[in-house]
Amino acid sequence: MTVSRAVDAPIEPDGTDPELLDLQDDISFELEEVNELLAELIAMQADRKAKDGEILSARLGVTGAPPETLATIGARYDLSRDRIRQLHTKAVGQLLRQATQSGHRAASVFARRYPIGTRDQQLVRALLVETYATDTDLAAHELSYLKLRIAGHASEDAKRVAGFVAQRIAAWQRKTNRRLAKLRDAEPRATSQLNPWLGQVDWPGSGTPDPLPSASARTVDSDDDGRGHFYLDKVGRDVPFDSGLEARLLWILNASDLVDSFQEQPAAVSYELDGADHIGYPSIVARLTDGRVVLIDVEPLGHVAFHVNRVRAAAGRAYAHGRGWGWLVWTGSLIGVPDLLARKVDARSTARLTELLEQGPAPWAAVRQVRDETGMELLDFVTLVLRNDWRWDRAPFRLSAPPSHPPRT
């Protein structure tokens, strides 16, 4: 069974502890291939029925953007959460039938990663690590079930293991709530975790920062049952979150003596992607004890180079600087975007990808071949995409160089 390092690391019985993990250890080309193939299957479903593809993509986060709650998707179609759940379940069934009938290569790739006959505990641990590394807690149950079914597991087995994954996430949330009663003991550690990140904030040139908003701008799904909630004493209320990564950031901000206050999802930031208008909700805005304010968006390390996330981040940065706030992309790792841009990448990988893109947009198979030839790691690939301003899309995969910015060696 192919799994990442964290699966073999100590994990407490009631779930993984996101405070102890660094995403750089758990992202890989192998995990990205799983996500790429899943996105390909959903694109095939969209060819047959566009609405099914839209619901699956939004719920599962296959484009690289975060998964959406059932309430958010329902609001888009003027449908209830339960109705969206029904449509999603039906679309998953059709996708699985089509994947089986078409003999899609996803079946063999998934079967190697999640082999039939593997103990439940091993599967749960692997799926939990993947959930955390991709920031997909909102859809953890659905994604776990779908991966196992594509791998050939029986429906009842896949349901059982996916249920265990959801239970472990819920158990970690309960455990963290208990820990929050003892935050004073955690303050030095929280401050030490925040310090390196403050050095990566993109601060505006000058000006007095606008005050923090008094409420979240994200209201349509504030009570969605898929989101977690913590009572945080620094703001004196329950604070919702979508994932273990967001929860970890909230824990650090709440415990650190460098932070005065914060507000989750403080603004609805509009941006345009391929001619269509979208709205993004940056994760948290925090006021530091020195009076500065920073807008922080959670983007998992392996996803920061996706085109959709780069467009959204550019809009978030402009919004923040327009209000005198700093801007920070928080990756859930000790590695941030500035570190990626400064990362040393083997010259062979750079040359091969540059060559490839000089011939036009590259498919996933061609990038995978470069990886096989050069030993390029996924973080090397992410670095080259950011450094050269290449465009990386998923669902379907496409790597291309903007016409006005030819690739650099």
Sequence and secondary structure as in RCSB ss.txt:
>XXXX:A:sequence
MTVSRAVDAPIEPDGTDPELLDLQDDISFELEEVNELLAELIAMQADRKAKDGEILSARLGVTGAPPETLATIGA
RYDLSRDRIRQLHTKAVGQLLRQATQSGHRAASVFARRYPIGTRDQQLVRALLVETYATDTDLAAHELSYLKLRI
AGHASEDAKRVAGFVAQRIAAWQRKTNRRLAKLRDAEPRATSQLNPWLGQVDWPGSGTPDPLPSASARTVDSDDD
GRGHFYLDKVGRDVPFDSGLEARLLWILNASDLVDSFQEQPAAVSYELDGADHIGYPSIVARLTDGRVVLIDVEP
LGHVAFHVNRVRAAAGRAYAHGRGWGWLVWTGSLIGVPDLLARKVDARSTARLTELLEQGPAPWAAVRQVRDETG
MELLDFVTLVLRNDWRWDRAPFRLSAPPSHPPRT
>XXXX:A:secstr
    HHHHS   TT   GGG  GGGT  HHHHHHHHHHHHHHHHHHHH HHHHHHHHHHHTTTSS    HHHHHH
HHT  HHHHHHHHHHHHHHHHHHHHHHT THHHHHHHHS TT  HHHHHHHHHHHHHHHT GGGHHHHHHHHHHH
TT  HHHHHHHHHHHHHHHHHHHHHHHHHGGGGGGGHHHHHHHHHHHHTT B  SS       SS S  TTTT T
TSEEEEETTTTEEEEESSHHHHHHHHHHHH TTEEEEEES   EEEEETTEEEEE  SEEEEETTS EEEEEE  
GGGTTBHHHHHHHHHHHHHHHHTT EEEEE SSS  HHHHHT    HHHHHHHHHHHHTS B HHHHHHHHHHH 
  HHHHHHHHHHHT EEETTTTEEE  TTS    
